[in-house]
Amino acid sequence: MISRSSIDRIFESARVEEVIGEFVQLKKAGSNFKGLSPFTDEKSPSFMVSPVKQIWKDFSTGKGGNSVSFLMEHEHYSYPEALRWLAKKYNIEIEETEQTSEEKEQMNERESMFMVSNFAKDYFNNVMLNTNKGKAIGLSYFKERGFTDETIKKFDLGYCIDEWDNFTNAALAKGYDLKYLASTGLTIVKENKQFDRFKGRVMFPIHSMSGRILGFGGRILTADKKAAKYLNSPESDIYHKSKILYGIYQAKKEIAKQDNCFLVEGYTDVISFNQSGVENVVASSGTALTSDQIRLINRLTKNITVLFDGDAAGIRASIRGIDLILEQGMNVKVVQFPDGEDPDSFAKSHSNTELKEYLENSTQDFINFKVSLLLKDSNNDPIKKAGVIRDIVTSISKIPDGIQREVYVQECSRIMDISERVLFSELAQLLKKGLQEKSKRAQKTQLNSTQQDPNQPPPEYFAEQEQTKMGVVKGGKISTQKIDQLSILETEIIRILLLYGNEEVEFLEEVIEVNDSGKEEITTRKYQNLVSAEIYVHLQDDEIEFSNEVFQEIYAEIIHQLNQYEKLEMDGLVNHKNPEIRNIVTSILMDEENPNMRLSDWERQNIYVTGALEVLRKAVNDAIFNLRRVLIGEKIEELMSEASLNQDMSIDLEVIKNYTSLKMRLYEKLNRVV
């Protein structure tokens, strides 16, 4: 574990503008820096960095935080990995705290498996580069494939000597537990014997998004027909081949930069493309493409270009992946290589420029690709042609976006020379069928969990309510929704707490006293208090809880800090483990940098919040009184609604009168006109 003192030194040394400047081109903008968002493809810069506050905010995505959270978002590092990256950048020696016996017991097995896998990666690489057998067999194989020393290093390639237990004995000698050698699949244990799973194979380590070793792929170098050409690590707690893509660690930056991901099949396809200058490429490692793998790419880009070999049979076997990509709401294009070529061989036989030109000029829309592929088998047979059209419309039906579906229907109509009306009719049937199947599954799930209450409205009622909520009602009218005043006012209180919670302000309190004549007199008392303490007391007295769960969590964290340290520290919130909290906090801290934040828009809706907070006392009072006003208004509406729904129910008019009177007094304090 990284010691607390090391973490403090890292945070003290790290400069957010220097860290982000290594990944984003920043330009000075007043006291801040501006740049194009590294998370979206934008023309106008909306990415802000504040050296004074040591935070960043991407207004195009809502993400924000400090140096550590940027590395976690952009580089997909874990928290410790981000700290170690910063420590290396600023030449900070990390102190590791010694684990207690309890912490050692809690050391989970996954970490032990990661340690064993990392040792294996280094061992196989060292054997290949520094032993006679490794050089003669493993290294010569990669050199024959045309891989440079730089490429071998980049992908951590290696070799497992063709002996039964060479690796296993080396690992045991280093103190690694046989239990974890077996659970990672590096060693096969049978009765009292153990031997290396990958003996005699060149090794391809498989990295996670953050660079940790999850497993291995091994290629045999002999002509043994009984042995599989490629062998992968077995499924384990850290390796799930359906959830990982080979090369994602090396490709992630370029995928985000190019806003496109090339998808191939094999390890050497990825490596050869990288060596040819095309780095935004990953492989499904010979397995059928899965939804989890697609979602991994979706974290980096919405665009996938699938690269197919010239082998037609192989293409038909892999074409199902296109529908899976479309289902995830992603854009898919296709490149097919000439007969007899695959990405690896094509990259080797062509220059870097020729490869890039081919990829650019040969990219097809998935409809054109499917048509050209499937029509070859139809031989102008009308029935087979109709089947091709249905196949393409089925793919279009997978697209969740309605506008994209319509565009593709028009394109299909043009290519296949068939009316749009027929295609839309077929599409409507497929969509209806899909909804019915989805509804049946939902109903089945509901019936399994609970029976429908006969006193409750039918499901159709809730569907109609959902439509109304979205602004669509019968007759085509658009419903207008009431602005959520409560949410805005809760945001205002959180904003004041974050920006001014540590400020001490002079507040006024009205005190009712009885004079000598027995009459009540209102006097005003002045007192000093922290802004945070003042808000806390009022919310506590009124037993008010935030309706927004994230605000509740932020508020609880603020109060905890103030109780513990009598001061609010931003680092804990800016780098909070909950990304929603990070984003909200950084948005508030940098809201003056956001040109889209306009309080006047709220005021037009009769929602009054403080402007520049020039008078802090008034700001705090306004925030509290406004929140009380809205909550009392909701309570009055609730009582009136109950009265109208239950004709025989006797409503205590005195209660409503008292609430209304209290609301009027709040308006007076706010200097508002009813």
GIZI-V710411 format. One record per residue. N is the residue number from 1. RES is the residue in one small letter. SS is DSSP state (a for helix, b for strand, c for the rest). PHI is phi in radians with two decimals (999 if undefined). PSI is psi as a letter, one per 30 degrees, with the letter a starting at -180 (999 if undefined). Layout:
n = <N N>
res = <RES RES>
ss = <SS SS>
phi = <PHI PHI>
psi = <PSI PSI>
This chain:
n = <1 2 3 4 5 6 7 8 9 10 11 12 13 14 15 16 17 18 19 20 21 22 23 24 25 26 27 28 29 30 31 32 33 34 35 36 37 38 39 40 41 42 43 44 45 46 47 48 49 50 51 52 53 54 55 56 57 58 59 60 61 62 63 64 65 66 67 68 69 70 71 72 73 74 75 76 77 78 79 80 81 82 83 84 85 86 87 88 89 90 91 92 93 94 95 96 97 98 99 100 101 102 103 104 105 106 107 108 109 110 111 112 113 114 115 116 117 118 119 120 121 122 123 124 125 126 127 128 129 130 131 132 133 134 135 136 137 138 139 140 141 142 143 144 145 146 147 148 149 150 151 152 153 154 155 156 157 158 159 160 161 162 163 164 165 166 167 168 169 170 171 172 173 174 175 176 177 178 179 180 181 182 183 184 185 186 187 188 189 190 191 192 193 194 195 196 197 198 199 200 201 202 203 204 205 206 207 208 209 210 211 212 213 214 215 216 217 218 219 220 221 222 223 224 225 226 227 228 229 230 231 232 233 234 235 236 237 238 239 240 241 242 243 244 245 246 247 248 249 250 251 252 253 254 255 256 257 258 259 260 261 262 263 264 265 266 267 268 269 270 271 272 273 274 275 276 277 278 279 280 281 282 283 284 285 286 287 288 289 290 291 292 293 294 295 296 297 298 299 300 301 302 303 304 305 306 307 308 309 310 311 312 313 314 315 316 317 318 319 320 321 322 323 324 325 326 327 328 329 330 331 332 333 334 335 336 337 338 339 340 341 342 343 344 345 346 347 348 349 350 351 352 353 354 355 356 357 358 359 360 361 362 363 364 365 366 367 368 369 370 371 372 373 374 375 376 377 378 379 380 381 382 383 384 385 386 387 388 389 390 391 392 393 394 395 396 397 398 399 400 401 402 403 404 405 406 407 408 409 410 411 412 413 414 415 416 417 418 419 420 421 422 423 424 425 426 427 428 429 430 431 432 433 434 435 436 437 438 439 440 441 442 443 444 445 446 447 448 449 450 451 452 453 454 455 456 457 458 459 460 461 462 463 464 465 466 467 468 469 470 471 472 473 474 475 476 477 478 479 480 481 482 483 484 485 486 487 488 489 490 491 492 493 494 495 496 497 498 499 500 501 502 503 504 505 506 507 508 509 510 511 512 513 514 515 516 517 518 519 520 521 522 523 524 525 526 527 528 529 530 531 532 533 534 535 536 537 538 539 540 541 542 543 544 545 546 547 548 549 550 551 552 553 554 555 556 557 558 559 560 561 562 563 564 565 566 567 568 569 570 571 572 573 574 575 576 577 578 579 580 581 582 583 584 585 586 587 588 589 590 591 592 593 594 595 596 597 598 599 600 601 602 603 604 605 606 607 608 609 610 611 612 613 614 615 616 617 618 619 620 621 622 623 624 625 626 627 628 629 630 631 632 633 634 635 636 637 638 639 640 641 642 643 644 645 646 647 648 649 650 651 652 653 654 655 656 657 658 659 660 661 662 663 664 665 666 667 668 669 670 671 672 673 674>
res = <m i s r s s i d r i f e s a r v e e v i g e f v q l k k a g s n f k g l s p f t d e k s p s f m v s p v k q i w k d f s t g k g g n s v s f l m e h e h y s y p e a l r w l a k k y n i e i e e t e q t s e e k e q m n e r e s m f m v s n f a k d y f n n v m l n t n k g k a i g l s y f k e r g f t d e t i k k f d l g y c i d e w d n f t n a a l a k g y d l k y l a s t g l t i v k e n k q f d r f k g r v m f p i h s m s g r i l g f g g r i l t a d k k a a k y l n s p e s d i y h k s k i l y g i y q a k k e i a k q d n c f l v e g y t d v i s f n q s g v e n v v a s s g t a l t s d q i r l i n r l t k n i t v l f d g d a a g i r a s i r g i d l i l e q g m n v k v v q f p d g e d p d s f a k s h s n t e l k e y l e n s t q d f i n f k v s l l l k d s n n d p i k k a g v i r d i v t s i s k i p d g i q r e v y v q e c s r i m d i s e r v l f s e l a q l l k k g l q e k s k r a q k t q l n s t q q d p n q p p p e y f a e q e q t k m g v v k g g k i s t q k i d q l s i l e t e i i r i l l l y g n e e v e f l e e v i e v n d s g k e e i t t r k y q n l v s a e i y v h l q d d e i e f s n e v f q e i y a e i i h q l n q y e k l e m d g l v n h k n p e i r n i v t s i l m d e e n p n m r l s d w e r q n i y v t g a l e v l r k a v n d a i f n l r r v l i g e k i e e l m s e a s l n q d m s i d l e v i k n y t s l k m r l y e k l n r v v>
ss = <c b c a a a a a a a a a a c c a a a a a a c c c c c b b b c c b b b b c c c c c c c c c c c b b b b c c c c b b b b c c c c b b b c a a a a a a a a c c c c a a a a a a a a a a a c c c c c c b c c c c a a a a a a c c a a a a a a a a a a a a a a a a a a a a a a c a a a a a a a a a a a a a c c c c a a a a a a c c c b b b c c c c c a a a a a a a a c c c c a a a a a a c c c b b b b c c b b b b c c c c b b b b b b b c c c c c b b b b b b b b c c c c c c c c c b b b c c c c c c c c a a a c c b c a a a a a a a a a a a c c b b b b c c a a a a a a a a a c c c c c b b b c c c c c c c a a a a a a a a c c c c b b b b b b c c c a a a a a a a c a a a a a a a a c c c b b b b b b c c c c c c a a a a a a a c c a a a a a a a a a a c c b b a a a a a a a a a a a a a c c c a a a a a a a a a a a a a a a a c c c c a a a a a a a a a a a a a a a c c c a a a a a a a a a a a a a a a a a a a a a a a a a a a a a a c c c c c c c c c a a a a a a a a a a a c c b c a a a c b c c c c c c a a a a a a a a a a a a a a a a c c c b b b b b b b b b b b c c c c c b b b b b b b b b b b a a a a a a a a a a a c c c c c c c a a a a a a a a a a a a a a a a a c c c c c a a a a c c c c a a a a a a a a a a a c a a a c c c c c a a a a a a c c c c c c c c c c c a a a a a a a a a a a a a a a a a a a a a a a a a a a a a a c c c c c c c a a a a a a a a a a a a a a a a a c c c c c>
phi = <999 -1.33 -1.19 -1.08 -1.13 -1.17 -1.07 -1.10 -1.12 -1.11 -1.15 -1.21 -1.50 -1.17 -1.94 -1.04 -1.20 -1.29 -1.14 -1.18 -1.06 -1.35 -2.10 -2.27 -1.34 -1.85 -2.19 -1.11 -2.44 1.20 -1.52 -2.00 -2.17 -2.19 -2.86 -1.32 -1.05 -1.41 -1.86 -2.39 -1.68 -2.20 -1.65 -1.81 -1.17 -2.25 -1.71 -2.01 -2.21 -1.92 -1.13 -1.17 -1.52 0.99 -2.39 -2.29 -2.56 -1.82 -1.28 -1.40 -2.06 1.53 -1.37 -3.00 2.71 -1.99 -1.03 -1.13 -1.17 -1.11 -1.11 -1.18 -1.33 -1.42 -1.71 1.05 -1.40 -1.37 -1.03 -1.10 -1.13 -1.14 -1.10 -1.18 -1.08 -1.14 -1.08 -1.16 -1.10 -1.79 0.92 -1.80 -1.40 -1.47 -1.65 -1.74 -1.37 -1.26 -1.34 -1.28 -1.06 -1.18 -1.16 -1.14 -1.16 -1.45 -0.97 -1.30 -1.14 -1.03 -1.10 -1.12 -1.17 -1.10 -1.11 -1.11 -1.13 -1.18 -1.06 -1.07 -1.01 -1.16 -1.16 -1.10 -1.18 -1.16 -1.04 -1.21 -1.54 -2.21 -2.12 -1.09 -1.13 -1.11 -1.18 -1.19 -1.87 -1.19 -1.13 -1.12 -1.09 -1.16 -1.16 -1.10 -1.31 1.56 -1.43 -1.43 -1.05 -1.12 -1.18 -1.06 -1.20 -1.05 -1.78 0.96 -1.19 -2.73 -2.61 -1.83 -1.00 -1.39 -2.33 -1.05 -2.42 -1.05 -1.18 -1.02 -1.11 -1.14 -1.18 -1.13 -1.14 -1.47 1.65 -1.37 -1.34 -1.03 -0.99 -1.46 -1.12 -1.34 -1.19 -1.47 1.48 -1.22 -2.13 -1.72 -1.93 -2.31 0.95 -1.75 -1.99 -2.45 -2.59 -1.30 -1.12 -1.82 -1.00 1.33 -2.13 -1.37 -1.96 -2.07 -1.11 -1.87 -1.67 -1.37 -1.00 -1.63 1.79 -1.33 -1.47 -1.67 -3.02 -2.46 -2.03 -2.21 -1.87 -1.30 -1.95 -1.74 -1.67 -1.29 -1.24 -1.38 -1.66 -1.17 -1.06 -2.04 -2.28 -1.84 -1.02 -1.25 -1.03 -2.62 -1.13 -1.94 -2.16 -2.23 -1.11 -1.37 -2.04 -2.32 -2.14 -1.21 1.61 -1.12 -1.15 -1.30 -1.72 -1.01 -1.12 -1.24 -1.06 -1.13 -1.19 -1.43 0.95 -2.84 -2.22 -1.48 -1.99 -2.12 -1.80 -2.02 -1.04 -1.21 -1.06 -1.10 -1.16 -1.13 -1.09 -1.02 -1.16 -1.60 1.64 -1.81 -1.72 -1.53 -2.39 -2.39 -2.27 -1.46 1.01 1.38 -1.70 -1.13 -1.06 -2.08 -1.10 -1.12 -1.16 -1.14 -1.13 -1.11 -1.18 -1.05 -1.20 -1.94 -2.80 -1.70 -2.05 -2.16 -2.01 -1.54 -1.81 -1.90 -1.17 -1.29 -1.28 -1.10 -1.11 -1.14 -1.13 -1.10 -1.26 -1.76 -1.18 -1.02 -1.05 -1.08 -1.10 -1.11 -1.13 -1.09 -1.06 -1.45 1.31 -1.80 -1.61 -2.21 -2.21 -2.36 -2.23 -1.95 -1.48 -1.05 -0.95 1.45 -1.92 -2.28 -0.95 -1.12 -1.17 -1.16 -1.12 -1.29 -1.61 -2.30 -1.26 -1.01 -1.14 -1.11 -1.09 -1.13 -1.15 -1.12 -1.07 -1.24 -1.49 -1.79 -1.21 -2.10 -1.20 -1.10 -1.17 -1.04 -1.15 -1.11 -1.08 -1.10 -1.32 -1.36 -1.21 -1.07 -1.54 -1.37 0.89 1.05 -1.36 -1.01 -1.18 -1.17 -1.12 -1.08 -1.12 -1.09 -1.08 -1.08 -1.07 -1.20 -1.12 -1.06 -1.10 -1.08 -1.14 -1.32 -1.28 -1.28 -1.46 -1.13 -1.16 -1.08 -1.01 -1.13 -1.05 -1.24 -1.10 -1.08 -1.15 -1.11 -1.05 -1.19 -1.23 -1.56 0.97 -2.41 -1.17 -1.09 -1.02 -1.14 -1.15 -1.14 -1.12 -1.12 -1.10 -1.06 -1.13 -1.14 -1.14 -1.10 -1.08 -1.11 -1.15 -1.11 -1.12 -1.12 -1.14 -1.08 -1.12 -1.15 -1.14 -1.10 -1.10 -1.15 -1.16 -1.20 -1.59 -2.82 -1.47 -1.17 -1.28 -1.11 -1.50 -1.65 -1.09 -1.20 -0.99 -1.04 -1.09 -1.20 -1.09 -1.16 -1.09 -1.13 -1.11 -1.07 -1.08 -1.46 1.70 -1.98 -2.26 -1.06 1.58 1.38 -1.37 -1.74 -1.48 -1.74 -1.83 -1.27 -1.17 -1.38 -1.10 -1.04 -1.10 -1.13 -1.25 -1.11 -1.05 -1.09 -1.16 -1.07 -1.09 -1.11 -1.06 -1.22 -1.44 -2.32 -1.02 -1.54 -1.37 -1.76 -2.28 -1.50 -1.87 -2.01 -2.27 -1.49 -2.09 -1.62 -2.19 -1.75 -1.44 -1.10 -1.48 1.48 -1.66 -1.43 -2.18 -1.77 -2.01 -1.96 -1.98 -1.74 -2.71 -1.66 -2.77 -1.17 -0.99 -1.11 -1.16 -1.10 -1.13 -1.03 -1.07 -1.15 -1.16 -1.19 -1.08 -1.53 0.94 -1.58 -2.08 -1.19 -1.30 -1.48 -1.09 -1.18 -1.06 -1.00 -1.18 -1.10 -1.07 -1.08 -1.16 -1.09 -1.13 -1.07 -1.09 -1.16 -1.20 -1.40 -2.03 1.00 -2.79 -1.66 -1.85 -1.38 -0.97 -1.10 -1.49 -1.13 -1.96 -1.11 -1.16 -1.50 -1.08 -1.11 -1.16 -0.96 -1.17 -1.14 -1.10 -1.18 -1.08 -1.19 -1.14 -2.02 -1.12 -1.24 -1.47 -1.60 -1.18 -1.49 -1.46 -2.24 -1.15 -1.08 -1.12 -1.21 -1.11 -1.11 -1.66 1.09 -1.97 -1.88 -2.23 -1.25 -1.53 -1.47 0.97 -1.18 -1.96 -1.18 -1.03 -1.14 -1.09 -1.13 -1.08 -1.05 -1.08 -1.20 -1.10 -1.10 -1.11 -1.07 -1.03 -1.16 -1.13 -1.17 -1.04 -1.15 -1.15 -1.10 -1.08 -1.10 -1.16 -1.16 -1.14 -1.08 -1.13 -1.29 -1.38 -2.07 -1.01 -1.50 -1.34 -1.48 -1.65 -1.31 -1.09 -1.13 -1.13 -1.06 -1.08 -1.15 -1.08 -1.11 -1.10 -1.11 -1.10 -1.13 -1.15 -1.15 -1.08 -1.11 -1.15 -1.48 1.01 -1.75 -1.79 -1.28>
psi = <k k l e e e e e e e e e e k j e e e e e f f f k j k k k i b f a k l l k k f f l j l e k k g j k k j e e f h l l k j f f f f l l a a e e f e e e e e f h l l e e e e e e e e e e e g h k k k k k k k k l e e e e e f j l f e e e e e e e e e e e e e e e e e e e f g l e e e e e d e e e e e e e f g k l e e e e e e g h l a k j k i l e g e e e e e e e f f g k k e e f e e f f g e k k k j c g k k l k e g k g k k k j k j l l e f g k j e a l k k k k f l h j f f k k e k k l k l k a f f j j f f g l k k f e e f f e e e e e e f h k k k k a e l e f e e e e e e f g g j f i k l k g h f l k k l e e e e f e e f f e l f k k j k k k l f j e e e e e f f f f f e e e e e f g g l k k l k k k l l k f k l e e e e e e g l l e e e e e e e e e f g k l l f e e e e e e e e f e f f h g j e e e e e e e e e e e e e e e f f k f k e e e e e e e e e e e e e e f h k k e e e e e e e e e e e e e e e e e e e e e e e e e e e e f e l k k k f f l l l e e e e e e e e e e e f g k l k f g k k k k k k k i e e e e e e e e e e e e e e e g f f k k l j l k k k k k l k a f f g k k k j l k k k l k l k e e e e e e e e e e e f h k k k f k e e e e e e e e e e e e e e e e f g k k k f e e e e h k f j f e e e e e e e e e f g f f f j f f j j f f e e e f g h j k l k c g h e j e e e e e e e e e e e e e e e e e e e e e e e e e e e e e f i e f k j k j f e e e e e e e e e e e e e e e e f h l k 999>
